[in-house]
Structure formats: structure tokens, C-alpha cells
Amino acid sequence: MTINLPGPAAAEPADALASSFSASYAGVIAFIAVVNEGSFAKAADRLGIGRSAVSRSVQKLEGQVGARLFIRTTRSNSLTREGEIFFENCKPGVERITQALADMQELREGPPRGKLRISSAVGFGRKVVAPLLSGFRDLYPEIAVDLLLDDHMADFTTDQIDVSFRNGRMEDSQVIARQLIPMQMIVCASPTYAAGYGLPRNVAELADHHCLNFRMASGRLHEWEFKVEGHPHKVLPKAMLTFNDTDLLMDAALDGQGLVQLAGYQVCEHLRSGRLVACLPQYAPDDRGHYICYLSRQQLPSRIRVFIDYMITQVRALDLQCASSPSVAAALDDMLACAV
């Protein structure tokens, strides 16, 4: 009985692929160039290499395919029958590779077009990013935008994200992060609450107040952040109301249910209108920001570059900073005077 054992032939496909990758591609390009240009010298000029390099590449290719591809004379070069067959088989593939390279160059340098997938935390995405997309689409109608709102931090690779908006402190060294605006964390309440319960004068007095807490996507409660005597200080106040949605937190604060700490972009409008009053500004942290993030500064497709530039310009132009809001003392004086 004869037993046939698997031999070295089992590894031939992988070896052939490796050999093809290392030797064939340069030879095929040289071969195609010689056919298109009509001579080895002109092919060398077209490829920007020496004539001898072109000749060596073609010779290696002929050795690999086991056939002569050109009939060479002192005056001309013509294809053999095998060369004609090889050229007809290779030409479509080379043209597709050339077109693919041209497409990539157009995406990087040509008119912006294609699909753009971006991610953002829910609150910032709804309040800031989404309203700006209409103007962006007016400028770049050939760019399709896919906006993903999620308080989980999106992964650029797994989620196929082109651009991400992130809040807080940037600790990921793998991404390019450009700050759009500083992130102000503001403690505030409605005038009704302030009239009934007063406002805390320091962080410790939060324990004596009704507070509204935010539950993050991870399930953890979000700690309130402050800067006390120059050092970061976190507090998790006891709360009778907790939500996993910042819009619900805002509604509860406006309804006089208690104190809340939210980002400046979420409360500025209400502070200016007097529907909310702020407190503890002297303890606000100053090391946070709103960032636009992407993976590389190099070889960015034009659709990504124009989106980044547009968003930086537009977000910074928005009036999202609360430094000009009325002082707490002045707001309280006006409110109490009206009550009398």
C-alpha cells in the first residue's frame, strides 16, 4: 500500500505569492512601460530610472514566467506571441492600479467628495455639531456626512471614524487633538431654587443642597469637578434625581429641582436670559476642553481636511463661553428685589 504524504507542494501558493510580490510587480510595470513607449530607453525616461534597470526588471520577469516576452533587435523591440498574451492579461490589472492611485490622489488633493463618518458625545453633537452640518453641506454638497452620537468614546479603527469630537482632558497620544474651545464646567440652578434655598459659597456647602447627578454611558455617576487651592478636586454629591441624559438634567434644573454642573455650551443661553444663575465660579476647573480629533496630520483626504477647518472656524465663532454672564451676586440681588 502506498501512502501519499503531503510534501513541499502544499506551501507553493504562499511561496508563489511571496515571489510574485518581491519580483513581479516591478517587472510588470517595466514591461508595460516598454510596450506603451515602444523602447527600453523611452520606458526608462517615463519611469525615471536607468535603461539598464528596466532591462534587468524585464529579464527577471521573463525568467519568472519562463518565456521570452520581447524580440529585441538593435533598432526595435516587438512582442513575442507569449508577450502579446501576457500584455493583454496584465493591462487591465495595471490600469486598475493606476486608476486606484489617481483616485486616492483626487481624494487627497481634488474637490472634496465621498463619505465622512464622524462621532461626538450626545450633548455636544446635538447642541453644537449637528446644527453646523447644514452650512457644511451647502459648501460641500458632494460630501455625505454620517454623524454618530454616543457618550462612549468611539474607536477610530473599529467604528471606522474619520473625525471625532471629544470633551474633557485629552490623554490619548495616538490621535491628533485640536482644541476647539475651553470646556467650562458651571454649577447653576434656577432663580426659583436660589430664592428658596440660596446658593453654595464653597464646594463643601454642596452637601447641604439638592443636587442633580448625571449617569454616564458606562453606568458610573459623573463626579463634579472643581479646582480648590490650585488642585483638582472631585465631588459626588448626594442626589435625589439622577439622569443619563443631559437634556433631562437641564429641564430639572430649569424647573427648580436643584443644582447641576454642566458644560458651558449647554447653559450659556439660559444664564444670559436669566433662567439660570451660576455659582462657585472661583472653583471652576480650567484644564478641560472640547476637541476635534483625527488620526494623522499627513495624507488626509480633502473631505476630512475641509471638515476639520470648517468646524474649527465655526465652533470658535459661536458664543459658547460664559465669562460674560452676569455675576451671581447681581443676579441674586435683582431676583430678591423683585420678590420683595
Protein Blocks (a to p, Z undefined) as FASTA:
>chain_A
ZZddddfklmmmmmmmmmmmmmmmmmmmmmmmmmmnopaklmmmmnopafklmmmmmmmm
mmmnopafbdcdfkbccddfklmmmmmmmmmmmmmmmmmmmmmmmmmmmccedjdddddd
fklmmmmmmmmmmmmmmmmmmbccdddddfbdcdfklnopabdcdehjdfbfkbccddfb
dcdddddddfklmmmnopafbfklmmmpccdddddfkopacdddddeehiacddddddfb
dcfbfklmmmmmmnonaccdddfklmmmmmmnopaccehklmpcfkbccddddfbfghpa
fklmmmmmmmmmmmmmpcfbfklpccfklmmmmmmmmmZZ
